[in-house]
Amino acid sequence: MAQLWFTLIQVLLTSAWASEDLLATFESELAADDACLDTGADNPAECSLDLLQLRGEATAADIEDQPDKHPAWKTVILHQAAREKGAVCLDGSPAGYYFAPGHGSGRKKWMFHLQGGGWCVDEEECAQRASTPLGSSRTYHTTNEKNKILGYYDGGAQGLLSLSCRSNPDFCDWNKVYIRYCDGASFAGEVDHPVTTKSGQKLYFRGRRVLDAVLDDLLHHQGMAHGTDLLAKGCSAGGLGIWLNLDHIAGRMPSNLAVKGLPECGYFMKLPSYTGSRKWPDNFKNVAIMQNVVGQMNKECLQAHASEPWLCMYPQYAASYVKTPHFVINSVYDAFQMQYFLDLPTDCVKHNVCSPQQRKAADTLRSEMIASIEKTSSESGAGYFLYNCVTHCWQMNRNDRWKTLADHTRHNHFSGSLRQAFTAWYKHGELVRSTGAAKLGPNSERSCHR
């Protein structure tokens, strides 16, 4: 059983991020500044079961069926939508989500989170991905899978999605939804007929249809149609899913539901690697064309980039056209982009041991991202909080991180934590635009180390 679990993790990580170093990928994507990676961790409960397995610290008993650690969250599998609307994962299994009902003053307030997890950039990768939980819902009903996702994965049941009013005083009583990611194209693809690979395997590129099926279920079966507020959030590939889908989401909601967006660590930049190669722009182009993401993109953006419409998959080109109010959260030294887009070595990404050429590439990512977000936000009216911690999807989903990561500079008259910044924007309508914690140098903001 332990070997099977370990093999599944290997397949998932390899197909999702095309990593050459399994442990480095896992740590940089999910646990870049997790205390459990350090010796003498104060809170070993923060360590995920998967990470413990990779480090050889999990026992056979750990891997067997575990008690439900999140009983307030129920699992919903959309069998009817799969049959009637074709809303299915890569392997043809029905889509699904986890749902924790709100209560009290939050009974009519809603938030959902789009799970991240990279992309599959060609049919072969998508076929591999279809055998994992990032391409199939076959394990969603299991307690272990639910514990794993809500326990530590991007979003989880902590931070903004926490049900604890001590950890999440402003949003603890809201209805909360965690939407599982199983299409490989940021919930944005739409190909009507299944695609048959060279080996004869059928793949379904239906991310937008999956998203719509979840929204329909929330509206008509869970009561969201009678709500007053909806916060649509996501991180990494899920954060990109917010950029690509936010106006579409808002357009499907009743007029009584005020929609706002929160894309985290989804502001992917079209930049060459530190050696000058352009692998990732080609990968995004492949995803956009293969899964017909182009057909779902903002029409104004497509018109502006008619010769290369796939560019609208990048927020730096598309964000200024997003009309629904949104708040951008991003590391300007994003660990994923540094490792895979810039192709920086692990020592540079994780330990700040970089050559001058590598440091220049990392600092260019920072300067280009800040300039792009300042420009697109001024055009769209968005707020933002940027920071320089070398992490990816590790701020809003941790009870300790979103209240300790802070801007200490009073940039644009704001000084405070990420939690305070987002609450001021969302609850009080303040136009928070903070780059104070994004000063030059990876991890140079002191709150990165708390």
Helices and strands as residue ranges (DSSP letters): H 2-17, H 22-30, G 35-37, G 44-46, H 49-54, H 60-63, E 74-77, H 79-85, E 96-100, G 104-106, E 109-114, H 123-129, H 143-152, G 159-161, E 175-179, E 195-196, E 202-203, H 207-220, G 224-226, E 229-235, H 237-251, E 258-264, H 279-290, G 294-296, H 299-304, G 309-313, H 315-318, G 319-321, E 327-331, H 335-336, I 337-341, H 346-351, H 356-380, E 383-387, H 401-404, E 406-407, G 411-413, E 416-417, H 418-428, E 433-437, G 446-449
